[in-house]
Amino acid sequence: MSSATWRNFFTYNKYAQITARAVRQSLKESERVVAEKRGATALKYQQWENGVGGPQVFLKPEEVKAVGKSAAV
């Protein structure tokens, strides 16, 4: 069996998400908490018309307030 059999079932992004979650869960408690905070993402979009960008809108604003930027960002 090939080491890349995961490609038959899901995309690379999904594979990376699964492996990152597995690594985070295997860490000690203090390191795990820091890694989980780093893994949180916020999604926003912006409507563009005639070359001018409109306001940026967060899709889940209540989660954006809880997520802080890490020193690595």
C-alpha positions as CSV (number, residue, x, y, z in Angstrom):
1,M,0.0,0.0,0.0
2,S,1.3,3.4,-0.9
3,S,2.0,6.1,1.8
4,A,-0.2,8.5,-0.2
5,T,-3.4,6.5,0.0
6,W,-5.1,9.4,1.8
7,R,-5.2,11.1,-1.6
8,N,-8.0,8.7,-2.6
9,F,-10.2,9.9,0.2
10,F,-9.7,13.7,0.8
11,T,-7.8,16.7,-0.3
12,Y,-4.4,17.8,0.9
13,N,-5.9,20.6,3.0
14,K,-8.2,18.1,4.8
15,Y,-5.2,15.8,5.3
16,A,-3.1,18.7,6.7
17,Q,-6.0,19.6,9.0
18,I,-6.3,16.0,10.4
19,T,-2.6,15.6,11.0
20,A,-2.3,19.0,12.6
21,R,-5.2,18.1,15.0
22,A,-3.5,14.8,15.8
23,V,-0.2,16.5,16.6
24,R,-1.9,19.2,18.8
25,Q,-3.7,16.5,20.7
26,S,-0.5,14.6,21.4
27,L,1.2,17.6,23.0
28,K,1.5,18.2,26.8
29,E,-1.3,20.4,28.2
30,S,0.6,23.7,28.3
31,E,2.0,23.3,24.8
32,R,-1.4,22.0,23.5
33,V,-3.3,25.1,24.6
34,V,-0.8,27.4,22.9
35,A,-0.9,25.3,19.7
36,E,-4.7,25.3,19.7
37,K,-4.8,29.1,19.9
38,R,-2.4,29.3,17.0
39,G,-4.7,27.0,15.0
40,A,-7.8,29.2,15.3
41,T,-8.7,31.0,12.2
42,A,-11.2,33.8,11.3
43,L,-12.8,34.1,7.9
44,K,-13.8,37.4,6.4
45,Y,-14.8,38.6,2.9
46,Q,-14.9,41.9,1.0
47,Q,-17.1,42.8,-1.9
48,W,-15.2,44.7,-4.7
49,E,-17.0,46.8,-7.3
50,N,-15.3,48.9,-10.0
51,G,-11.9,48.4,-8.5
52,V,-12.9,49.7,-5.0
53,G,-13.1,47.4,-2.0
54,G,-16.1,47.6,0.3
55,P,-16.0,46.9,4.1
56,Q,-14.5,43.7,5.3
57,V,-17.2,41.4,7.0
58,F,-16.3,38.6,9.4
59,L,-18.5,35.5,9.0
60,K,-18.4,34.7,12.7
61,P,-17.8,37.9,14.6
62,E,-18.3,36.4,18.1
63,E,-15.3,34.0,17.5
64,V,-13.1,36.8,16.2
65,K,-13.2,38.6,19.5
66,A,-12.0,35.5,21.4
67,V,-9.1,34.8,19.0
68,G,-5.9,36.9,19.6
69,K,-2.9,37.1,17.3
70,S,0.1,35.1,18.4
71,A,3.7,36.4,18.3
72,A,4.3,34.3,15.2
73,V,1.7,36.2,13.1
